[in-house]
Amino acid sequence: NKFRGFHIVADLCCGIGVDLINIAKNKEQVFAVDLDVDTLRLAEYNCNTINLNNINYELGKAEEFNEQIDAIFIDPDRRPGTSRRIAPEEYSPKFSQIIKLRDFSPNIAVKLSPAIDYKRLNLPSDSTLEFVSENGTLKEILLCMGKLSTENCERKAVLLPSNLILQNSNAKIEVTEIQKYLFEPDPAIIRAGLVQELGSKIDYKLIDKKLALLTGSQISNTDFGKLYIVKQIIKYDIKQVRKYIRENEIGELIIKTRGFPESVEQFRKKIKLKGKSSVIMFILRKGDDHIIIFAQIAK
């Protein structure tokens, strides 16, 4: 959708052509570039099966592309060796080389790893980082520059398949005690640092400045994450946890942690489940202490 308004575009590091197929439709001319000859042949084969005949296939390095075009899409190789790379200068091509491609088009979209430390990137002023999730799982960060970016927007969360969008603002919300409902924002919203923007939108408050969880007394729109009904709050005490599980006949337990030193697997070894009921347990660090929230999904 982002490339609809452009006539001559390039897909650098095109791979076997999955993104290329969607980008190339209804374009005047498309350049498909990849470093591997067999991969490029597969891309050509896949595009030919749906009669895309507007594509120039070029074997070569993405950073050496030198055609003057309207826009560029690039999904750099994050496995240039045997393991996945997170640091942008370990991509192939390197992030600094990708930025230099703006000499041929200022309009570039770059697919980045969701694990990247985006705060360390030296980004152009005309850029937007889009944090894209699908069905509640963060899939990628898309760096959009030039006309592909969103004006006056540094960060936005895009939730698929609903295509809901939340973008950065100067919203600030208060911290309050945990109320009847607990809201866990979509991972794209958390990763983009837009929890306070979401709280302002749904009229919820933070439960702690360091925790990406919201709370409110009224039921809220669940399109932007998961909503829970708070059943009980206790201080962290394994004996009290066992007592609650025993008295409520809990046979299924979903554990979510924030700032808790043990892994979920380690904690599970300390408890025994027996019964037909289910519960969601949050183990949260608040200040110097840990608390436990037992909750149910709000329907």
N, C-alpha and C positions, 0 to 999 in steps of 0.2 A: 504493500500500500504506500509506503514511503517513497517509492521510486516511480509512482504513477506519472508524476508531472515532468519526468525527464525523458528525452528522446534518444540520447546516445550515452550509454552507461558501460561500466566495466565491473565484472565480478573477478576480483583477484584472489588467488588461492581458491579456485572454484570447486575443487574436489570432484566428486562424481556428478555434480550438477543439481543437487536438491534445491538450493537457494536460487541457482541460475535459472532453472525452469520458471520459477515464479517471477523473477526479476525481468526476464527477457520478453515476457508476453506484451504485445502491443508496443514494442520499441522499434525505432528506426534502425538502430544498430547496437550490437552488444559485443564487448570483448570479453572472452573467457580465458583466463591465464592460470596455468598451474605448472609447478616445477617437475611433476612426474608424468612421463609420457603415457603410461598405462591408465593413470587416473584421468588424464585429459581425454583419452580415447573413450573411456566409459562415460564421461560427461557428454561427449559428442553423440555417442550412441543413444543415451537417455533422452537428449533433446530432439534427436531425429525421430524417435518413436512417436513424438507428438507434433512433428512437422514444424519445429522451430528452425527456420532457415535464415535468421537474421543475425547469426552469431559467428564471430571470427575467433577461432581457437588458436591460442598462442602458447607455445612451450617456452617457459622462462621464469625468471624471478619476478615476483610482484613488485619489489622495490625498483626494478629497472623499467617498469612500464612508463612510457613517455608519450602517450596519445592525449591530445587535448579533447576532453569529453565533458559531459554535463554532470555526472555523478559517479561515485565509486562505492562499491560494497566490498569489504574485505574481512574474511574470517581467517586470521593468521594461524599458522600451525603452532599449537601449544604442546606438541610432542616432537620437537625436532631431534630428540634422541630416543631414549628408551623409557623415559618417565615424563609425566605431565609437568609442565612449567607454569608457574603463576606470575613470576616477575615479568613485566612487559618487555624488558630489554632482552629476555631470553626467548621471546616469541620468534617465529620465522615468518615474515621479516620482523625486525626489531620495531618497537613502538616508535622510536625516533625516526626510523626510515619511513614508517607509515605516514607520519606527520608531514614529511617532505613531499609526499605525493600531492599535497594541496597546491603545488606549483602547476599541476595539470587539471585539477578541479578542487575548488574549496568545499565541495559538497561530498563528504565522505561519511559512511557509516561503518564502524569497526565493531566486530563481535569480540567481546572480552570475557574472560573467565569470571564467574560470579564470586570466586574467591580472591580476586585481585584487590590490593589495597589502593582503591581509587583515589584516596586523599593524597597520595604521593605523586599522582600524575600531574604533569605540567600541561594543562589543557588550554587550548585557544579560548578566547573570550566568547566566540560564537559557537558554543558547544553545549550539549545536553547529554547527561548520562541517564539512560533509560534502564530501569531494573525490571526485568520481564519474568513473571512467574506464570506457570500453567498448572491449573488445578491445585494450587497451594504449594507448588514446588518451584523454588527459584531456579530458572534455567540459564539465564545469561544477563550480562550487562551490555547494552548496545550504546556505544559512543557515537553520537550524531553531531556532525559539524556542518557549518554553513546553512544552506536552506533546508537541510534535513533536521536541523535542531529546532527546538521550540523556543520562541522568543522570550527573553527574560526568565528562563527556567534552567537552573543548573542540574536539578535532579527530578526525576519523575518515576513513579511506580506504575507499571502496566500489568494489569491482571487479566490473564487469558483463561478460558475462552470468552469471558464476558466483556473484555476490552474496557474494563473500568480503569480510570486514570486518576492518580493523585500526584500533585506536584508541589515542589517546595514553596514555602511562604515564610512569613515572619511569625507564624502562630506560636503562642506560648500558652501552656495550660498548667494548672496547679497540681500539686501532689495532695492526695487525700487518703483517708483510711479505706481499706477494701470494703466495698459495698456488696449489694446482692448479686451483681453480675461482674464477671471478669472477661475481658476481651483480649484475645491474642491476635495481633495484626498479621496479615499475610507476610511471608518472609521477604517479599520484594519491598514492602513498606518499611520493614525493620532495617533491611540492608541499605535502603536509600536514606535512612535517617529521617523518616517522615512520620514517626509515631505521634508527635505533637500535632502535626497537621491533621492526622486522622482523628485524634481526640477532639480537636476543635470542630471537625466536621460532624462527628456523631454525638457531641456534647458529653464526652467522657473525660475523666481525669487520670493522671498517672498514679500508680501505687507507690512508685519510688523513682527518683531521678535517674537511677542506673538500670532500671528494669523496663524492657519494652512490653509492658502490660498495662492495660487501661481498665478502669472500673467505673461503674455507674449504678444508679438505683432503678433505672427504667430499661426495659428490653430495647436492644439496638439492632440496626441493620447489620446483618452478618455477611454482606457482600464483600467486605474488605478484610475478612478474617474469620476467626472462630469465637463464638460466644458461649460462655459457661455460666451455670448457676452455682454460686458458692454454697456449699453444704456445711462446711466446718473449717475453722482456722485454728491451728494449734502451733505452739513452739516446737521446734525440732526435738523430738524425743522418740526413740525407736520403740520404747514400751507403749507409748500412747498410740503410735502408728499400728502396732500389732493389735492393740485393744480395739481400735476403730475397725480394722479389717475383720477381726473375729466377731465383734458384736453386729456388724452389718453384713456378715456372710459374703465377703468379697471374694469372688473367684476370678475376676478379670481386673487387672490394674494397669492403667497407662500412666507412666511416670514422665514428667517433664521437669527439667532442672534449669536453674539460672544461678550461676555463681556457686555451685555446689561442688566440692572437691572430688567426690566419689563419682564413678561412672554408674549409669543406670544398672548395668549388669552386677556390679559390686553390691549395690544397695538391695537388689532383688534377692540376693542370697541370704539376707537378714530376716526375710519375712516368708510366711507361708500363706498361700491362698487356698481358701476352701469355701465354696458356696456358689450361688448362681448370680449374684449381683456384680455390677461393674462400677468402677469409679475412676476418675482422673485425678492424679495427685501431682500438685506442683510443689517442688522443693525450691524455695527461693531464699537468696541471701538479702537480708534487709539490714543495712548498717553492719554491725559486728555479729549479728545473729542470723540464724536460719529459721524460717517458718515453713509450715506445711499447709497447703490449701487442698481440701478435698472438694471436688466439683463434679458436676454432670454437664453434658452438652445441652445447651438450651435449644429447644425445638420451636 
